[in-house]
Amino acid sequence: MKNLKNYIFILIILLGLFFLYIKKAHLKYFLDINVFELIALLAISYLGFLMLGFSFKFILKIFALTLSFREWFGLTVCNSMFNYYLPAKGGTIAKAFYLKKYYGFGYSYYISLMTGSTIIGFALIASIGLIGVFLTYILTDRFLSIFAILFSLLLAGSLLSGVLTKFALRLKINIRHKKFNSLVINLKEGISYFRTHRKLTLYFCLFSILFILFMSIRLYICFIALDQDVNFLDILIIRSITEFSFLISLVPGNLGIKEGIIIFSAGIFNIHGDQVVVAVILDRAVSMFFVFGLGFLYSKILLGELSKERAKEVVQ
């Protein structure tokens, strides 16, 4: 399975390079981007990851675990960088490993916390998408039925998973499937952590929403920098739906998956042309430049922290 994912990843890279070759005439659009727009894209990326880092920082406070800036921000950036090495789980494993080795934070607690935060995060993203759909209808009299149905189903699924978990545990329903039972227990514990720490949950929700907004702004600027006339609400809806690409994580960093979803969604909004492709390539390029630039820096810093901790253990 791992080799298959690597083959898919390599195939997407090759297809991407081939596409750039046959569309090389359209790469001239990049020349229209000025320095101020590039700085703005990097600044928005920083603010977005800062919000994501804040949400990570506050959910760890549920266990009275207080991390320094270099830890909660560094682990957030490293999470995204390692996701390019291993699909979805790479960054999560790296964060869990660091917290276990440096703070003795149990893997079971981390898994439960991440499971709960994922369900809440999906519910938030679906809600943002629905709000975007209804605002679009109010302001432009366009009702985007496809997105309304998609976001409604995703929101219902997120909420239903929590309700069914609570129901199953209350009735002590036992399904003879080890992985399923483990998932139910982790989900139940994760949701209970957030329910009993409502103030921290509110902070987590607030910063998660801000992260989506900043990432939407970044994608919006990518279109504007290429002189593409787009509506911000359309971009917000498109960016929201791409967050669910995590569910179909087949290749590292969801490379090509997110871009495909954006291009397909842009077509629904009648945003056509090669500039759409160039815009999503620009968005990915800025993201990778930021993630790998700071990811390598913070991975070195955090590995140094672990080395010091191990040295202390040897001395003791």
N, C-alpha and C positions, 0 to 999 in steps of 0.2 A: 504493500500500500504506500509505504514511504517512497519507494522508487518510482511508483506511478505518479505521485504528486510532483516529484522532481522532474520527471519527463514532461509532464504538463507545463510546469514552470518554464523549462527550457524551450518548449515548443512555443509558448506565448511570447517569450523574449525574441525568438527567431522570427515569428510572425510580425511582431511589433517592429523589428528592424527592417523587415521586408516592406512593411506598410510605409515606414518613413522613407524608404528608398524610392518607392514608386510615387510617393506624394512629396518628394523633396522640394518641388516647386512651391508648395504651400508653406514650407518652413520659413519662408520670408516673413510670415506674419510675426515671428518672434522678434524680428528686427524693429517692429513697431512698438515694442515694449520699452519704456524708458526706465531709467534708474530709480526714479521715485516710486513707480509702480512695483518694481522688484522689491524695494525696501518695504513697501506697504504689505506685500505678500508675505515676506519673512516676518514682519512685525505681527501680522495677524496670526501667523502660524505659532509664534511664540505665545501670544495671548491665549490661543486655543489650547495649547498643551499646558499652559499655566492653569487654565480652568480645569482641565482633565486631571492635572496633578493635585489641585485643591480637593477635587471630589475624592481622589484616592486617599489623601491625607485625612479627610474627615471620617471616612468609613473605618479607618484604622483606629481612630479615637474611640470607637465603640468598645475596643478592648484596652482602652487607656494606653494605646501605643502612640507615642509622639515622635515623629520623624523630623529630622532637620530638612532644610530646603534642598540640599544636594541629594538627599535620599528620596523624598517623595517626588521631587521634580525629575531627578536623575533616573529613578526607577520607571517613571512614566515614559520618558523618552526611550530608555533602553528597552522597555516593553515593545514599543512600536518597531524599534530596530531589529530586535530578535524575531519579531513576527515575519520578517523578510527571510529569515533562515529556516523557520519552521512554521507551518500554517497555524495561525490562531493560538496554539498552545505554547509556542516558543517563549514569548514575552511573559506569559502568565507563570510558566515554570521558573523563569529567571527571577521574577519578583518573589515568588514563594520560597525559592532556595535562599535568597538573600535574607529575607525576614526570619527564616528558620535558623540559619547559621549565625546571624548577628544578634537577633532578639529572642531566639528560641520559640518563635511563633509557630504553633502547630499547623501542619498541612491541612488537617481536617477543618480547623477554624477558618483557614484561608479559603478553602474550597467552598465552605458554606457561605462565607461572606461574599465571594465572587458570584456564586450562584444567585444569591438574593439580589445583589447589585445589578446583575444582568437582567433579571426579570423586571426590576423597577426601571432600569435604563430603557428597556424595550418599550415599556408602557409610556414612559416620558416621550420617547422619540415618536411613537405612534400618535400621541396626543398633539405634539408639535405639528406633525404632518396634517392631522385633521384640522387644527386651527388654521394652518396655511390654506387648506382647501376651502374652508368656510369664509375666510377673509377674502380669498380670490373671488368667491361667489358674490360676496357683499359689494366688493369694489369694482368688479368687472362684469358681473352677471354671467360668469362662466362657471358651470358646475362640473368639476372634474370627477365624474362618477367612478372611473377606474381607480384613482388614488383614494377616493372616499371609501370604497369597498376594501381596498388593500389595507389601509390604515385602521379601519374599523375591525377587520379580522385579526390584525396583529395586536391591536389593543385588547380585543376580547380574549385572544389566546393568552396574552400575558396575565390578564386579570384572572382568567379561568384556571390557569396553572396554579396560582396561589390558592384559590378557593378549593380546587380539587385536592390539593396537597393537605390542606387543613381538614377537609372532609374525610380523606382516606385515613389520616392519622387518628382522628377523633373516633372513627368506627373501627380502628385497628385492622384495616384491611391489609392482609398479607399476601402479596403476589410473589410467587417463587421465582424471582429473578433478581439476582444479587445486584446487578448494576442499576436496575430500576429502583429497587429499595434504597440503594445508596443515594441515588439522585433525589428521591422523595425526601429522605432525611436531611440531606444537605439543603434542599430548597426550603424545607420547613424551618430549619435552624437559621438559615440566612434571613428569611423573612421575619422571624421572631426577633433577630438582632436589631433590625431596622425599626420594628414596631415598638420596641422597648426603649429606643433612643431616637425619639422623634425630632429633636432639635438637630442632631447630627444628620439625620435623614433629610431634613429640610435643606441643610447646607449642601449635601450630596446632590440633591435634585436641582438646586439652584445652579451649581457650577456645571452640572451635566448639561443643563439647558443652554448655558452660556457657551459651552464648548460647541454645541451644534450650531449656534448662531454665528460664532466666529468662523467655523469651517464653511458655513454657507456664504459668509461675507468674502472669504478667500476665493471660493469658486466663482462668486459674482464678479470680483475684481479681475479674475482671469478672463472672463468673457468681455468685460468692459475694456481691459487692456488691449484686446484684439478687435476693438470697435464693433463688438456684437451687441445689438440692441436686445436686452433681456430684462425681465421683470424680477425683482428680488424675491417676491413671494414664490415665483416659479422655481427659482434656484433653491429656496428653502425647502420646498416640497421634494425636489430632486435629491438634495443632499440628505434629507431625512430618510428617504427610501433606501439610499445607498448604505446607511448604517446597518441595515438588516442583511447585508452581504456576508456578514459574520456567520450567518446560518448556513451558507453554502461555501464555506472556506475550503477551497480545493488546492490553492497554490499560495506560496508565501506572500504575505502582504496583500492577499486578494488582488494581486496584480492582474489587470485585465478584466477582472470581475466587476469591480467598482466602475471602471471606465465604460464597460459595456452597458451597465445599468444607467449610467448618466447619459450616454449617447442615445439609448433607447427611449429614456424618459424625455430627453430634449426633443425627440421627434414627436412625442405626444403634444408638446407645447409649441409645435411648429418651429422649433429652433433647428434649422437644418444647415447643411454645408460643412465643408472641411474645417471651418473655424471652430466648430464644436469639438472635433477631434483634437485640434491643436490646443484648445482651452483645457481639455481634460488632461492632455499630456503635460501642459504647463503646470496644472494643479498638482499632478503626481510628481513632477520634477522638483517643484518647490518643497513639497512634503518630504521627499527622499533626501534632498540637500540638507534640510533642517534636521531630520531624524538621524541621519548618519553622521552629520557634523557634530551634533551635540551627543549623540548616542555613543560614539567612540570615546569622546571626552569623559562622559560620566561613567561609562563602563570601566574605564581605567581607574577613575577615582573610587568607585564602589568596590572594585576588586582589591584596591589598595586597602580599603577599610576592612575587608574580610581577611586579608593577609595579616593585618595588625591584630585582629581578633584571634586568629589562629595562633599567632606568636605568643599572645597572652596566655592562651590555654596551655601551650607547651611549657611555658615558664612556671605556671601554677602546678 
